[in-house]
Amino acid sequence: MVKIELWGTPQCRRYQKMRTSVQDAAAALGLEFELQEINDSGQLAQSNPLDLPRLCLDGEVIASRNPPKESVLREKMLQIFK
C-alpha cells in the first residue's frame, strides 16, 4: 500500500486541489493508497508554514506550496511505487 502524506490546512484552496489531484492520480494508476492528512496545528507549527501545503510520497517531498499537475504527479507516483 502506498503511503501519501498531505501537510496543511483543509481550508486552503491549494491544499484542497492537491488532495483532489493525489486521489485522482492514484485512482487513475490503480494504486491502493493511504492518505494521511496532517493538519494538526502543533505538527504544522514544527514545519515552515511558507512551504505548506506539502505533499510527500513514501517520505519524499514531491510538492510544496503549489499543487503539481496531475500528469506530473502520476509520473512521480510511477517512479516511486512501480
Backbone as XML, in Angstrom:
<?xml version="1.0"?>
<chain id="A" units="angstrom">
  <residue number="1" name="MET">
    <atom name="N" x="0.843" y="-1.182" z="0.000"/>
    <atom name="CA" x="0.000" y="0.000" z="0.000"/>
    <atom name="C" x="0.889" y="1.247" z="0.000"/>
  </residue>
  <residue number="2" name="VAL">
    <atom name="N" x="0.501" y="2.217" z="-0.770"/>
    <atom name="CA" x="1.228" y="3.461" z="-0.929"/>
    <atom name="C" x="0.896" y="4.408" z="0.222"/>
  </residue>
  <residue number="3" name="LYS">
    <atom name="N" x="1.933" y="5.004" z="0.814"/>
    <atom name="CA" x="1.729" y="5.954" z="1.900"/>
    <atom name="C" x="1.919" y="7.372" z="1.354"/>
  </residue>
  <residue number="4" name="ILE">
    <atom name="N" x="0.880" y="8.178" z="1.473"/>
    <atom name="CA" x="0.903" y="9.555" z="0.992"/>
    <atom name="C" x="0.586" y="10.476" z="2.164"/>
  </residue>
  <residue number="5" name="GLU">
    <atom name="N" x="1.419" y="11.481" z="2.359"/>
    <atom name="CA" x="1.186" y="12.469" z="3.414"/>
    <atom name="C" x="0.878" y="13.812" z="2.777"/>
  </residue>
  <residue number="6" name="LEU">
    <atom name="N" x="-0.130" y="14.469" z="3.310"/>
    <atom name="CA" x="-0.503" y="15.797" z="2.855"/>
    <atom name="C" x="-0.525" y="16.711" z="4.071"/>
  </residue>
  <residue number="7" name="TRP">
    <atom name="N" x="0.387" y="17.688" z="4.070"/>
    <atom name="CA" x="0.525" y="18.621" z="5.182"/>
    <atom name="C" x="-0.150" y="19.938" z="4.825"/>
  </residue>
  <residue number="8" name="GLY">
    <atom name="N" x="-0.927" y="20.479" z="5.728"/>
    <atom name="CA" x="-1.552" y="21.779" z="5.504"/>
    <atom name="C" x="-2.890" y="21.877" z="6.197"/>
  </residue>
  <residue number="9" name="THR">
    <atom name="N" x="-3.622" y="22.913" z="5.853"/>
    <atom name="CA" x="-4.948" y="23.120" z="6.449"/>
    <atom name="C" x="-6.015" y="22.874" z="5.393"/>
  </residue>
  <residue number="10" name="PRO">
    <atom name="N" x="-7.048" y="22.115" z="5.732"/>
    <atom name="CA" x="-8.092" y="21.778" z="4.768"/>
    <atom name="C" x="-8.843" y="22.995" z="4.213"/>
  </residue>
  <residue number="11" name="GLN">
    <atom name="N" x="-8.772" y="24.127" z="4.872"/>
    <atom name="CA" x="-9.463" y="25.316" z="4.394"/>
    <atom name="C" x="-8.750" y="25.962" z="3.204"/>
  </residue>
  <residue number="12" name="CYS">
    <atom name="N" x="-7.497" y="25.627" z="3.011"/>
    <atom name="CA" x="-6.674" y="26.217" z="1.946"/>
    <atom name="C" x="-7.075" y="25.626" z="0.590"/>
  </residue>
  <residue number="13" name="ARG">
    <atom name="N" x="-7.250" y="26.476" z="-0.404"/>
    <atom name="CA" x="-7.627" y="26.010" z="-1.745"/>
    <atom name="C" x="-6.533" y="25.163" z="-2.376"/>
  </residue>
  <residue number="14" name="ARG">
    <atom name="N" x="-5.286" y="25.547" z="-2.160"/>
    <atom name="CA" x="-4.181" y="24.760" z="-2.726"/>
    <atom name="C" x="-4.140" y="23.368" z="-2.098"/>
  </residue>
  <residue number="15" name="TYR">
    <atom name="N" x="-4.415" y="23.293" z="-0.802"/>
    <atom name="CA" x="-4.474" y="22.010" z="-0.103"/>
    <atom name="C" x="-5.587" y="21.146" z="-0.701"/>
  </residue>
  <residue number="16" name="GLN">
    <atom name="N" x="-6.745" y="21.736" z="-0.890"/>
    <atom name="CA" x="-7.890" y="21.003" z="-1.447"/>
    <atom name="C" x="-7.581" y="20.490" z="-2.853"/>
  </residue>
  <residue number="17" name="LYS">
    <atom name="N" x="-6.946" y="21.351" z="-3.659"/>
    <atom name="CA" x="-6.605" y="20.953" z="-5.022"/>
    <atom name="C" x="-5.554" y="19.847" z="-5.013"/>
  </residue>
  <residue number="18" name="MET">
    <atom name="N" x="-4.593" y="19.948" z="-4.105"/>
    <atom name="CA" x="-3.544" y="18.933" z="-4.004"/>
    <atom name="C" x="-4.155" y="17.587" z="-3.593"/>
  </residue>
  <residue number="19" name="ARG">
    <atom name="N" x="-5.088" y="17.614" z="-2.647"/>
    <atom name="CA" x="-5.737" y="16.374" z="-2.205"/>
    <atom name="C" x="-6.516" y="15.734" z="-3.351"/>
  </residue>
  <residue number="20" name="THR">
    <atom name="N" x="-7.257" y="16.538" z="-4.091"/>
    <atom name="CA" x="-8.024" y="16.023" z="-5.222"/>
    <atom name="C" x="-7.105" y="15.449" z="-6.293"/>
  </residue>
  <residue number="21" name="SER">
    <atom name="N" x="-6.017" y="16.141" z="-6.591"/>
    <atom name="CA" x="-5.062" y="15.659" z="-7.598"/>
    <atom name="C" x="-4.442" y="14.331" z="-7.189"/>
  </residue>
  <residue number="22" name="VAL">
    <atom name="N" x="-4.088" y="14.210" z="-5.927"/>
    <atom name="CA" x="-3.496" y="12.969" z="-5.416"/>
    <atom name="C" x="-4.482" y="11.814" z="-5.545"/>
  </residue>
  <residue number="23" name="GLN">
    <atom name="N" x="-5.709" y="12.043" z="-5.125"/>
    <atom name="CA" x="-6.710" y="10.983" z="-5.187"/>
    <atom name="C" x="-7.001" y="10.581" z="-6.625"/>
  </residue>
  <residue number="24" name="ASP">
    <atom name="N" x="-7.098" y="11.557" z="-7.522"/>
    <atom name="CA" x="-7.368" y="11.264" z="-8.929"/>
    <atom name="C" x="-6.202" y="10.530" z="-9.590"/>
  </residue>
  <residue number="25" name="ALA">
    <atom name="N" x="-4.984" y="10.974" z="-9.320"/>
    <atom name="CA" x="-3.805" y="10.339" z="-9.920"/>
    <atom name="C" x="-3.647" y="8.904" z="-9.429"/>
  </residue>
  <residue number="26" name="ALA">
    <atom name="N" x="-3.824" y="8.677" z="-8.145"/>
    <atom name="CA" x="-3.698" y="7.321" z="-7.601"/>
    <atom name="C" x="-4.787" y="6.408" z="-8.149"/>
  </residue>
  <residue number="27" name="ALA">
    <atom name="N" x="-5.992" y="6.936" z="-8.279"/>
    <atom name="CA" x="-7.093" y="6.142" z="-8.827"/>
    <atom name="C" x="-6.841" y="5.813" z="-10.299"/>
  </residue>
  <residue number="28" name="ALA">
    <atom name="N" x="-6.311" y="6.770" z="-11.058"/>
    <atom name="CA" x="-6.021" y="6.538" z="-12.476"/>
    <atom name="C" x="-4.962" y="5.456" z="-12.665"/>
  </residue>
  <residue number="29" name="LEU">
    <atom name="N" x="-4.022" y="5.364" z="-11.715"/>
    <atom name="CA" x="-2.965" y="4.355" z="-11.794"/>
    <atom name="C" x="-3.367" y="3.037" z="-11.136"/>
  </residue>
  <residue number="30" name="GLY">
    <atom name="N" x="-4.499" y="3.033" z="-10.462"/>
    <atom name="CA" x="-4.961" y="1.826" z="-9.785"/>
    <atom name="C" x="-4.166" y="1.493" z="-8.537"/>
  </residue>
  <residue number="31" name="LEU">
    <atom name="N" x="-3.606" y="2.516" z="-7.888"/>
    <atom name="CA" x="-2.814" y="2.302" z="-6.678"/>
    <atom name="C" x="-3.701" y="2.271" z="-5.448"/>
  </residue>
  <residue number="32" name="GLU">
    <atom name="N" x="-3.422" y="1.323" z="-4.585"/>
    <atom name="CA" x="-4.049" y="1.346" z="-3.269"/>
    <atom name="C" x="-3.196" y="2.273" z="-2.424"/>
  </residue>
  <residue number="33" name="PHE">
    <atom name="N" x="-3.834" y="3.226" z="-1.772"/>
    <atom name="CA" x="-3.059" y="4.211" z="-1.022"/>
    <atom name="C" x="-3.732" y="4.558" z="0.291"/>
  </residue>
  <residue number="34" name="GLU">
    <atom name="N" x="-2.884" y="5.031" z="1.194"/>
    <atom name="CA" x="-3.333" y="5.546" z="2.482"/>
    <atom name="C" x="-2.959" y="7.017" z="2.496"/>
  </residue>
  <residue number="35" name="LEU">
    <atom name="N" x="-3.967" y="7.884" z="2.525"/>
    <atom name="CA" x="-3.727" y="9.321" z="2.560"/>
    <atom name="C" x="-3.779" y="9.786" z="4.002"/>
  </residue>
  <residue number="36" name="GLN">
    <atom name="N" x="-2.639" y="10.207" z="4.502"/>
    <atom name="CA" x="-2.553" y="10.723" z="5.859"/>
    <atom name="C" x="-2.527" y="12.243" z="5.768"/>
  </residue>
  <residue number="37" name="GLU">
    <atom name="N" x="-3.573" y="12.871" z="6.262"/>
    <atom name="CA" x="-3.664" y="14.322" z="6.228"/>
    <atom name="C" x="-3.182" y="14.876" z="7.562"/>
  </residue>
  <residue number="38" name="ILE">
    <atom name="N" x="-2.113" y="15.631" z="7.503"/>
    <atom name="CA" x="-1.519" y="16.194" z="8.710"/>
    <atom name="C" x="-1.917" y="17.659" z="8.768"/>
  </residue>
  <residue number="39" name="ASN">
    <atom name="N" x="-2.900" y="17.939" z="9.616"/>
    <atom name="CA" x="-3.391" y="19.309" z="9.720"/>
    <atom name="C" x="-3.549" y="19.758" z="11.166"/>
  </residue>
  <residue number="40" name="ASP">
    <atom name="N" x="-2.858" y="19.069" z="12.056"/>
    <atom name="CA" x="-2.831" y="19.454" z="13.461"/>
    <atom name="C" x="-1.920" y="20.671" z="13.609"/>
  </residue>
  <residue number="41" name="SER">
    <atom name="N" x="-2.403" y="21.707" z="14.246"/>
    <atom name="CA" x="-1.625" y="22.951" z="14.339"/>
    <atom name="C" x="-0.288" y="22.746" z="15.048"/>
  </residue>
  <residue number="42" name="GLY">
    <atom name="N" x="-0.222" y="21.837" z="16.005"/>
    <atom name="CA" x="1.043" y="21.556" z="16.688"/>
    <atom name="C" x="2.078" y="20.972" z="15.752"/>
  </residue>
  <residue number="43" name="GLN">
    <atom name="N" x="1.665" y="20.018" z="14.922"/>
    <atom name="CA" x="2.585" y="19.414" z="13.960"/>
    <atom name="C" x="2.967" y="20.401" z="12.858"/>
  </residue>
  <residue number="44" name="LEU">
    <atom name="N" x="2.005" y="21.184" z="12.411"/>
    <atom name="CA" x="2.286" y="22.154" z="11.346"/>
    <atom name="C" x="3.220" y="23.250" z="11.824"/>
  </residue>
  <residue number="45" name="ALA">
    <atom name="N" x="3.143" y="23.597" z="13.106"/>
    <atom name="CA" x="3.989" y="24.650" z="13.661"/>
    <atom name="C" x="5.465" y="24.253" z="13.655"/>
  </residue>
  <residue number="46" name="GLN">
    <atom name="N" x="5.749" y="22.955" z="13.625"/>
    <atom name="CA" x="7.131" y="22.481" z="13.619"/>
    <atom name="C" x="7.775" y="22.605" z="12.236"/>
  </residue>
  <residue number="47" name="SER">
    <atom name="N" x="6.946" y="22.820" z="11.221"/>
    <atom name="CA" x="7.490" y="22.949" z="9.870"/>
    <atom name="C" x="7.380" y="24.401" z="9.418"/>
  </residue>
  <residue number="48" name="ASN">
    <atom name="N" x="8.025" y="24.711" z="8.323"/>
    <atom name="CA" x="7.988" y="26.060" z="7.774"/>
    <atom name="C" x="6.609" y="26.316" z="7.160"/>
  </residue>
  <residue number="49" name="PRO">
    <atom name="N" x="5.838" y="27.247" z="7.713"/>
    <atom name="CA" x="4.489" y="27.478" z="7.190"/>
    <atom name="C" x="4.478" y="28.018" z="5.760"/>
  </residue>
  <residue number="50" name="LEU">
    <atom name="N" x="5.595" y="28.557" z="5.293"/>
    <atom name="CA" x="5.650" y="29.051" z="3.923"/>
    <atom name="C" x="5.754" y="27.921" z="2.912"/>
  </residue>
  <residue number="51" name="ASP">
    <atom name="N" x="6.060" y="26.707" z="3.375"/>
    <atom name="CA" x="6.157" y="25.546" z="2.498"/>
    <atom name="C" x="4.868" y="24.723" z="2.460"/>
  </residue>
  <residue number="52" name="LEU">
    <atom name="N" x="3.808" y="25.233" z="3.016"/>
    <atom name="CA" x="2.548" y="24.494" z="3.055"/>
    <atom name="C" x="1.622" y="24.980" z="1.958"/>
  </residue>
  <residue number="53" name="PRO">
    <atom name="N" x="0.794" y="24.118" z="1.419"/>
    <atom name="CA" x="0.702" y="22.691" z="1.699"/>
    <atom name="C" x="1.888" y="21.933" z="1.109"/>
  </residue>
  <residue number="54" name="ARG">
    <atom name="N" x="2.143" y="20.758" z="1.671"/>
    <atom name="CA" x="3.269" y="19.926" z="1.255"/>
    <atom name="C" x="2.757" y="18.511" z="0.998"/>
  </residue>
  <residue number="55" name="LEU">
    <atom name="N" x="3.261" y="17.912" z="-0.056"/>
    <atom name="CA" x="2.874" y="16.565" z="-0.434"/>
    <atom name="C" x="4.094" y="15.660" z="-0.385"/>
  </residue>
  <residue number="56" name="CYS">
    <atom name="N" x="3.985" y="14.560" z="0.357"/>
    <atom name="CA" x="5.076" y="13.586" z="0.475"/>
    <atom name="C" x="4.581" y="12.219" z="0.009"/>
  </residue>
  <residue number="57" name="LEU">
    <atom name="N" x="5.370" y="11.588" z="-0.840"/>
    <atom name="CA" x="5.086" y="10.229" z="-1.277"/>
    <atom name="C" x="6.172" y="9.330" z="-0.736"/>
  </residue>
  <residue number="58" name="ASP">
    <atom name="N" x="5.783" y="8.405" z="0.100"/>
    <atom name="CA" x="6.720" y="7.446" z="0.687"/>
    <atom name="C" x="7.902" y="8.162" z="1.350"/>
  </residue>
  <residue number="59" name="GLY">
    <atom name="N" x="7.613" y="9.266" z="2.039"/>
    <atom name="CA" x="8.625" y="10.011" z="2.768"/>
    <atom name="C" x="9.386" y="11.043" z="1.960"/>
  </residue>
  <residue number="60" name="GLU">
    <atom name="N" x="9.177" y="11.087" z="0.657"/>
    <atom name="CA" x="9.872" y="12.034" z="-0.220"/>
    <atom name="C" x="8.950" y="13.210" z="-0.541"/>
  </residue>
  <residue number="61" name="VAL">
    <atom name="N" x="9.448" y="14.429" z="-0.336"/>
    <atom name="CA" x="8.654" y="15.620" z="-0.636"/>
    <atom name="C" x="8.562" y="15.767" z="-2.150"/>
  </residue>
  <residue number="62" name="ILE">
    <atom name="N" x="7.344" y="15.763" z="-2.646"/>
    <atom name="CA" x="7.098" y="15.853" z="-4.078"/>
    <atom name="C" x="6.713" y="17.280" z="-4.477"/>
  </residue>
  <residue number="63" name="ALA">
    <atom name="N" x="5.947" y="17.939" z="-3.618"/>
    <atom name="CA" x="5.498" y="19.292" z="-3.938"/>
    <atom name="C" x="5.287" y="20.073" z="-2.650"/>
  </residue>
  <residue number="64" name="SER">
    <atom name="N" x="5.547" y="21.357" z="-2.730"/>
    <atom name="CA" x="5.205" y="22.245" z="-1.626"/>
    <atom name="C" x="4.725" y="23.559" z="-2.221"/>
  </residue>
  <residue number="65" name="ARG">
    <atom name="N" x="3.857" y="24.183" z="-1.503"/>
    <atom name="CA" x="3.204" y="25.438" z="-1.884"/>
    <atom name="C" x="2.173" y="25.259" z="-2.972"/>
  </residue>
  <residue number="66" name="ASN">
    <atom name="N" x="2.592" y="24.927" z="-4.185"/>
    <atom name="CA" x="1.664" y="24.836" z="-5.308"/>
    <atom name="C" x="1.406" y="23.386" z="-5.693"/>
  </residue>
  <residue number="67" name="PRO">
    <atom name="N" x="0.156" y="23.046" z="-5.943"/>
    <atom name="CA" x="-0.165" y="21.676" z="-6.346"/>
    <atom name="C" x="0.465" y="21.345" z="-7.698"/>
  </residue>
  <residue number="68" name="PRO">
    <atom name="N" x="1.025" y="20.154" z="-7.834"/>
    <atom name="CA" x="1.585" y="19.754" z="-9.127"/>
    <atom name="C" x="0.456" y="19.391" z="-10.091"/>
  </residue>
  <residue number="69" name="LYS">
    <atom name="N" x="0.761" y="19.440" z="-11.376"/>
    <atom name="CA" x="-0.215" y="18.981" z="-12.366"/>
    <atom name="C" x="-0.402" y="17.489" z="-12.172"/>
  </residue>
  <residue number="70" name="GLU">
    <atom name="N" x="-1.601" y="17.015" z="-12.499"/>
    <atom name="CA" x="-1.891" y="15.602" z="-12.277"/>
    <atom name="C" x="-0.975" y="14.709" z="-13.099"/>
  </residue>
  <residue number="71" name="SER">
    <atom name="N" x="-0.604" y="15.123" z="-14.302"/>
    <atom name="CA" x="0.298" y="14.309" z="-15.130"/>
    <atom name="C" x="1.677" y="14.184" z="-14.480"/>
  </residue>
  <residue number="72" name="VAL">
    <atom name="N" x="2.168" y="15.258" z="-13.888"/>
    <atom name="CA" x="3.456" y="15.227" z="-13.186"/>
    <atom name="C" x="3.352" y="14.331" z="-11.960"/>
  </residue>
  <residue number="73" name="LEU">
    <atom name="N" x="2.253" y="14.431" z="-11.273"/>
    <atom name="CA" x="2.031" y="13.626" z="-10.076"/>
    <atom name="C" x="1.975" y="12.133" z="-10.422"/>
  </residue>
  <residue number="74" name="ARG">
    <atom name="N" x="1.297" y="11.789" z="-11.499"/>
    <atom name="CA" x="1.235" y="10.382" z="-11.923"/>
    <atom name="C" x="2.625" y="9.862" z="-12.264"/>
  </residue>
  <residue number="75" name="GLU">
    <atom name="N" x="3.411" y="10.687" z="-12.947"/>
    <atom name="CA" x="4.777" y="10.287" z="-13.308"/>
    <atom name="C" x="5.617" y="10.029" z="-12.058"/>
  </residue>
  <residue number="76" name="LYS">
    <atom name="N" x="5.529" y="10.908" z="-11.069"/>
    <atom name="CA" x="6.272" y="10.722" z="-9.814"/>
    <atom name="C" x="5.807" y="9.463" z="-9.108"/>
  </residue>
  <residue number="77" name="MET">
    <atom name="N" x="4.500" y="9.224" z="-9.095"/>
    <atom name="CA" x="3.976" y="8.018" z="-8.435"/>
    <atom name="C" x="4.494" y="6.765" z="-9.110"/>
  </residue>
  <residue number="78" name="LEU">
    <atom name="N" x="4.557" y="6.781" z="-10.425"/>
    <atom name="CA" x="5.090" y="5.619" z="-11.157"/>
    <atom name="C" x="6.559" y="5.390" z="-10.835"/>
  </residue>
  <residue number="79" name="GLN">
    <atom name="N" x="7.328" y="6.453" z="-10.734"/>
    <atom name="CA" x="8.747" y="6.326" z="-10.424"/>
    <atom name="C" x="8.954" y="5.751" z="-9.029"/>
  </residue>
  <residue number="80" name="ILE">
    <atom name="N" x="8.139" y="6.178" z="-8.080"/>
    <atom name="CA" x="8.349" y="5.782" z="-6.692"/>
    <atom name="C" x="7.730" y="4.410" z="-6.383"/>
  </residue>
  <residue number="81" name="PHE">
    <atom name="N" x="6.542" y="4.138" z="-6.905"/>
    <atom name="CA" x="5.789" y="2.975" z="-6.444"/>
    <atom name="C" x="5.721" y="1.816" z="-7.415"/>
  </residue>
  <residue number="82" name="LYS">
    <atom name="N" x="6.203" y="1.942" z="-8.620"/>
    <atom name="CA" x="6.096" y="0.823" z="-9.557"/>
    <atom name="C" x="7.436" y="0.194" z="-9.804"/>
  </residue>
</chain>
